Amino acid sequence: MGFTDLTFVDGQKLSHTIMEQLDANIDAIAEGDQSGPRVPRPALWCQFCGKTDNEQGLYVGNGFSSMTRNAVGDYTLTFTNALSSTNVGIGISTDHAFPLSDGSVRNANGFSLTTSQMRIRYHASNETSQSAEDQIAVHVVVWTFGAGNY
């Protein structure tokens, strides 16, 4: 069916016909129809545990073949298939169960990227110090944009 550009004016009523076209447009975007606007979709994603006990490992994902704990708070994720380019967007989030009284700020970041793997570091910082920490749940999403053709 394809994507149809729609224009709205202030106060316009949304008729049944317009709502059906909006629904068709959302379907076209979701299905990657070439007539629609390009919306980058995550190509790779995973969730892993970086602890040193038996919970450590890659839990779920798409496009990642393994996770290695290099050191405290330092992890390497290997891609199942090599990326065509390192022109990617990366989102990293973590989960923790620290008390509200813990004044540390925690952060995970991708600090090394090749077409075959990426490394992630996890740190905690407060007023007096900073240190690497292992994380129980790290969530990673990678959007690929090709060789600058976005």
Secondary structure as the mmCIF struct_conf table of DSSP 4:
data_model
#
loop_
_struct_conf.conf_type_id
_struct_conf.id
_struct_conf.beg_label_comp_id
_struct_conf.beg_label_asym_id
_struct_conf.beg_label_seq_id
_struct_conf.end_label_comp_id
_struct_conf.end_label_asym_id
_struct_conf.end_label_seq_id
TURN_TY1_P TURN_TY1_P1 ASP A 10 GLY A 11
HELX_RH_AL_P HELX_RH_AL_P1 HIS A 16 ALA A 30
TURN_TY1_P TURN_TY1_P2 GLU A 31 GLY A 32
TURN_TY1_P TURN_TY1_P3 GLN A 34 SER A 35
BEND BEND1 GLY A 36 GLY A 36
HELX_LH_PP_P HELX_LH_PP_P1 PRO A 37 ARG A 38
STRN STRN1 PRO A 42 CYS A 49
BEND BEND2 THR A 52 ASP A 53
TURN_TY1_P TURN_TY1_P4 ASN A 54 GLU A 55
STRN STRN2 GLY A 57 ASN A 62
BEND BEND3 GLY A 63 GLY A 63
STRN STRN3 PHE A 64 ALA A 71
TURN_TY1_P TURN_TY1_P5 VAL A 72 GLY A 73
STRN STRN4 ASP A 74 PHE A 79
BEND BEND4 THR A 80 ASN A 81
BEND BEND5 SER A 84 SER A 84
BEND BEND6 THR A 86 THR A 86
STRN STRN5 VAL A 88 ASP A 95
TURN_TY1_P TURN_TY1_P6 LEU A 100 SER A 101
STRN STRN6 VAL A 105 LEU A 113
BEND BEND7 THR A 115 SER A 116
STRN STRN7 GLN A 117 SER A 125
BEND BEND8 GLU A 127 THR A 128
STRN STRN8 GLN A 130 ALA A 132
BEND BEND9 ILE A 136 ILE A 136
STRN STRN9 ALA A 137 THR A 144
TURN_TY1_P TURN_TY1_P7 GLY A 146 GLY A 148
#
